[in-house]
Amino acid sequence: MLSEKTGLERGEGRFPRGVALRLFAYIVAGHVLGFFLYLLFSLGAE
């Protein structure tokens, strides 16, 4: 009975779709920004 309550409180183990999409967008944007900075510094060093 206790496990049923905690499962319902956590949304049955599902991750909210909006949070997942936002997290994916932040990860992609962070990698694009990191690649831009890497490219900027590598071209500036030449």
C-alpha positions as CSV (number, residue, x, y, z in Angstrom):
1,M,0.0,0.0,0.0
2,L,2.9,2.4,0.8
3,S,4.4,1.8,-2.7
4,E,1.2,2.6,-4.4
5,K,1.0,5.9,-2.6
6,T,4.6,6.9,-3.5
7,G,4.0,5.9,-7.1
8,L,1.0,8.1,-7.3
9,E,2.8,11.0,-5.7
10,R,5.6,10.8,-8.2
11,G,3.3,10.8,-11.2
12,E,3.6,7.0,-11.7
13,G,7.3,7.4,-12.5
14,R,6.8,9.5,-15.6
15,F,8.8,12.6,-16.3
16,P,6.7,15.7,-17.2
17,R,6.9,16.3,-20.9
18,G,7.4,20.1,-20.7
19,V,10.4,19.6,-18.3
20,A,11.9,17.0,-20.6
21,L,11.6,19.2,-23.6
22,R,13.1,22.2,-21.8
23,L,15.9,20.1,-20.5
24,F,16.6,18.8,-24.0
25,A,16.6,22.3,-25.4
26,Y,19.0,23.5,-22.6
27,I,21.4,20.6,-23.3
28,V,21.4,21.3,-27.1
29,A,21.8,25.1,-26.6
30,G,24.6,24.5,-24.1
31,H,26.5,22.2,-26.5
32,V,26.0,24.7,-29.4
33,L,27.3,27.5,-27.2
34,G,30.3,25.4,-26.1
35,F,31.1,24.5,-29.7
36,F,30.9,28.1,-30.7
37,L,33.3,29.1,-27.9
38,Y,35.6,26.2,-28.8
39,L,35.6,27.3,-32.5
40,L,36.1,30.9,-31.5
41,F,39.2,30.2,-29.4
42,S,40.6,27.6,-31.8
43,L,40.4,30.0,-34.7
44,G,41.7,32.9,-32.6
45,A,44.8,30.9,-31.6
46,E,45.9,30.5,-35.2
